[in-house]
Amino acid sequence: MGATAPDAAAEGSSEGALAAARHDTFTVSLHLPAPASAVYEAFSDTPLRLRWFKLPGRQTAYRHDFTVNGGERASSLFPVPGAPPERLEYASRYLDLTPCSRIVYAYTARVDDVVRWASLVTVALDPEADGTRLRWTEQAAFLAASAEPEHDLPHLRGATRLRLNGLVAALAADA
């Protein structure tokens, strides 16, 4: 028997997928005037995490299991003027958790049931004399076509900065 082409549906291909994934990496670094233990808790404690981790739009579901092989799932509806709202979904899996030092996880981001990108994130927490240096390194694979692909990485980096601004605010409110 001769070999046959693999069934694309069986391999998890999705509508709107790019012929080849585009890969990008970025790092955001910031000083937080809180000890590494408080920063780590802002990731691990679900009520505290919900103060700064949100998808845009109206949240429709949220679940968090901060354990290795656990993860986070969130969904929301994002209003789009003159069109139906976009369904946003986020699903992560924690790969490595080193208390007060490092968090490594992988996640996918879906828009209207299409995986737009998948990322590997490493959050390093380095103690400093007056707080903690957080280094967020994200390796993204953009998997679906977008209207303006040149804006995908700046959009993702900007969204990360906004989310980390929320972390700063949550830590300040908790202090």
Stockholm file with secondary structure:
# STOCKHOLM 1.0

chainA/1-175         MGATAPDAAAEGSSEGALAAARHDTFTVSLHLPAPASAVYEAFSDTPLRLRWFKLPGRQTAYRHDFTVNGGERASSLFPVPGAPPERLEYASRYLDLTPCSRIVYAYTARVDDVVRWASLVTVALDPEADGTRLRWTEQAAFLAASAEPEHDLPHLRGATRLRLNGLVAALAADA
#=GR chainA/1-175 SS CCCCCCCTTTTTCCTTEEEEEEEEEEEEEEEESSCHHHHHHHHHCHHHHTTTCCCSSEEEEEEECCSTTCCEEEEEEEEETTEEEEEEEEEEEEEEEETTTEEEEEEEEEETTEEEEEEEEEEEEEEETTEEEEEEEEEEEEEECCSCGGGHHHHHHHHHHHHHHHHHHHHHHHC
#=GC SS_cons         CCCCCCCTTTTTCCTTEEEEEEEEEEEEEEEESSCHHHHHHHHHCHHHHTTTCCCSSEEEEEEECCSTTCCEEEEEEEEETTEEEEEEEEEEEEEEEETTTEEEEEEEEEETTEEEEEEEEEEEEEEETTEEEEEEEEEEEEEECCSCGGGHHHHHHHHHHHHHHHHHHHHHHHC
//
